[in-house]
Amino acid sequence: MKVLKNYAYNLSYQLLLIILPIITTPYITRIFSSDDLGTYGYFNSIVTYFILLATLGVANYGTKEISAHRKEIEKNFWGIYSLQFAATWLSILLYLVLCFLLPSMQNPVAYILGLSLVSKGLDISWLFQGLEDFRKITVRNITVKLIGVISIFLFVKSANDLYLYVFLLTIFELLGQLSMWLPARQFIGRPHFDLKYAKKHLKPVILLFLPQIAISLYVTLDSTMLGTLASTRDVGIYDQALKLVNILLTLVTSLGSVMLPRVSNLLSSGDHKAVSKMHEMSFLIYNLVIFPIMAGMLIVNDDFVNFFLGQDFQEVRYAIAIMIFRMFFIGWTNIMGIQILIPHNKNKEFMLSTTIPAIVSVGLNLLLLPKLGYIGAAIVSVLTEALVWAIQLFFTRKYIKDVPIIRSMMKIILASAIMYGLLLVSKTVIHFSPTINVLAFAVIGGIIYLFAILSLKVVDVKELKQIIRKN
């Protein structure tokens, strides 16, 4: 039941992340041009590299360690956070040097985004994830996000407010991180940095840091290379498509952060049968969500872009039509990487599954971006995620060979195909405004899909209830 409750908390926040952009993006894209947002996207992609250095591989490792060693929380926290603190200051120093040396970085947007390094350095959400206390994280995140959105509507009024817009995004993130330190005191005591004990955590943290670099390379480098090899307009189009697909992905990946501490805790107690059941539940939930979203998005793509982004971003629809297929691969790798490889301490395998695709991604970007621009970036993003999926499938084969996946997945694909076919037919008679079209297809598609799932008996409701009660 605890897993379900934590998933509900985490999902509620992820749903807010979906709703808020639906509210703010039409407003922002009508104030700022694709070049303006491309400038923000370009500098943000650069700052992301330094954020990686600031946080190392602490998030997943810290969650796993706190969950597996509940009796040594304070000791483990300060040992791990000492590494994060040192890495943050190194990252800030290097970023300041870059801004000072490179004329292209001497831009107010770049300076303001530097605050993100400070906020990420103060991020201790991994402590609460390890404790499986998602309520505090959710309440904090929702409060900060809502205040931030209200501030954007109140103060961002024209194209001249780009710097203010970026500042509001970063300052509320910083305030949100600071707010978590007060409730953390009951678990971590007074601040005491322990570099000697931190050495124990250094190697596993580095092993998880390298995959983070690799993931950043094939996710963020697309935007950076687009800005260099194509144009800021391409960056703006690709960035908006990536943002929309990632919004949909939050429905799926929100389960991963909940399952990591639960699986780690079960493994530490030696309950491998329960772990296998958790994997089965994860694959079932992921597949139930992923396939209908992919099918539905292909139906409403044009209308969705029209009402969501406006006239200046019409080309985003072409990128989305390609990038939507990332959902399947990322959904599965969220299970295989975060819920299987990391809890089983297969850090080297996790590293290889991300570094090899990252190298391939750079080569493909150099080949396709100059000719195809944002379309090339969209193609590369899907191919890269497919390669990650294939490698992780190989490394996790012994852990998932006895987990029943294929039979239920085939039924889910069939149900999604039925929904897609019927929606395609209904598209010939439903002609309202873009907003009404999207809502109508969502409701009709949901009803068709639910009926198909129940008819095909995809879910054993009694067994699912038993798994939920136990966890």
Secondary structure, DSSP 8 states (H G I E B T S, - for coil): -HHHHHHHHHHHHHHHHHHHHHHHHHHHHHHS-HHHHHHHHHHHHHHHHHHHHHHTTHHHHHHHHHHH-GGGHHHHHHHHHHHHHHHHHHHHHHHHHHHHH-GGG-SHHHHHHTHHHHHHHT--HHHHHHTT-HHHHHHHHHHHHHHHHHHHHHH--SGGGHHHHHHHHHHHHHHHHHTTHHHHHHHH-S----HHHHHHHHHHHHHHHHHHHHHHHHHHHHHHHHHHHS-HHHHHHHHHHHHHHHHHHHHHHHHHHHHHHHHHHHHHTT-HHHHHHHHHHHHHHHHHHHHHHHHHHHHHHHHHHHHHH-GGGTTHHHHHHHHTTHHHHHHHHIIIIIIIITTTT-HHHHHHHHHHHHHHHHHHHHHHHHHHTHHHHHHHHHHHHHHHHHHHHHHTHHHHTTS--HHHHHHHHHHHHHHHHHHHHHTTT----HHHHHHHHHHHHHHHHHHHHHHTT---HHHHHHHHHH-
